Amino acid sequence: MSSALAAIAFFVASSSAIPVKAQTPPVRGYQPKATETARNLQIQDQQQKADPRRFDLKKYPVNESNATHWQDSLWAIGVLAPDDAYAVQALEKILQMTTAPNLSDPQKGIIDMAMQVGTELYTLKPEIYGTLQQYFLRTINYSSDSQWVALSLSALAKSPQQNMPPSKIDQLSLTLKQRFPKWQQDLHLQATLQAIQSDRLAITKPSQIPSLRDLLKWQITPQQPHMYVFCRPNREVLCLSLLKDRTGKFVKQGKQLWSNSLLLQSLRNLDWYFTNGRTPQGIYRMEGISLQPDDEFFHAYGQFSLVNLFVPFEDGVNSFLPNQKGKFTGNLKAYQALLPPSWRNYAPIQQTYWAGNVGRSLFRIHGSGAAIDFFRNKSAVVSSKNFTWNATLGCLSALEIYDNRGSLVKADMPRILDALNRVGKGKVEGYLIVVDIPSDSQEAVTVAEISQYLQ
């Protein structure tokens, strides 16, 4: 499946960045742009792109010449999450194409976007978008595209309230295995089936992780800073980042451990193995920064530089491993060797390996200049306690708040960039490790919760 068009939305939406590698002061000259007027214009722009007249397939057939038109219009529906019938019908018209033969790459890119927006709205607003169920069922039964099939099954499994009991999901899972005999060799299919089973087991048997003490003591390579990001399985709540310097000592701010909250949730309500899904667990190479892109994308990233993160197999990294130029190209065993022995067979910590293997990329730590209510479906993916953070399409979101005049009220990127530059002796480099701590708590991870493992 071509991902070129999906990558356009991935870029614009805030889960990527122009890969300019350089070191720069975290704060630069700034003219207020996130004003109330500018934000109202952003919403008006999305409303224009979501106008019902733009979804006329006779006037705008789904083909290469209309690719940008459809990407923009579908993105706008995802932003606005309208309750209108035309939005449902527009998605239905495109989703019925998942079983069409001889699709071109541009057509597949448009369907990719429709599948993701459809999954988002079906799972988060089933009372409005419940009729998409028939198209997900049709995709599972007849589409030859394994990723669309996986997305469809995942969407149905997440919305049991739509007359989709576990027995029906089991039946659909069997259909998937029969239609794709090599499903175990396809990450999207395999991970979707595993996620369904894991979610059921979690109800009766909470999962466990290896020793956090082992992980926190471990150095992936010597003389490299390490940032740890601890999350809840429920990514609606905030994660906690801690930082370790080149000597293996945790950074302090006064007498307290340095820490910063981040949000690692997906706007699309997608799992880690899908493009634009939530941030995968595992090891990232942290290397350099990307300058905040031009004004057109200001709302996506805020005014500060972005921290570059690289997963295994991703191009663009100078040296994933200090003693080896270029990207990580090893096998799973080589990736496991980067972890402490007690963690090497723990499957969730391998997510970045598999995500990179299927082409996920362009992860960043960044803020956001968008209004906190820009994404109208946000309340369904972000806890009300953390509503000032904006979810992304895979990146790690830092707090950044502006008043109606566009003046900065609060931002965490400057202190993150400053801390990374200090431990990196003037440059941003090292490793970042994301870990979900099994818990049904709906409260953010705290320093006290993690510090017990540093004794």
Buried (B, 14 or more C-beta within 10 A) or exposed (E): BBBEBBBBBBBBBBBBBBBBBEBBEBBEEEEEBBBEEBBEEBBEEBEEBBEEEBBEEEEBEBEBEBBEBBBBBBBBBBBBBBEEEBBBEBBBBBBBBBBEEEBEEBBBBBBBBBBBBBBBBBBBBBEBBBBBBEBBBBBBBEBEBBBBBBBBBBBBBBBEEBEBEEEBBEEBBEBBBEBBEEBEEBBBBBBBBEBBEBEEEEEEEEEEBBEBBBBBEBBBEEEBBBBBBBBBBEBBBBBBBBBBBBEBEBBEEEEEBBBBBBBBBBBBBBBBBBBBBBBBBBBBBBBBBBBBBEEEBBBBBBBBBBBBBBBBBBEBBEBBBBEEEEBBEBEEEEBBEBBBEBBBEBEBBBBBBBBBBBEBBBBBBBBBBBBBEBBBBBEBBBBEEBEBBBBBBBBBBBBBBBEEEBEBEEBBBBBBBEBBBBBBEEBBBBBBBBBBBEBEBEEBBBBEBBBEEBE
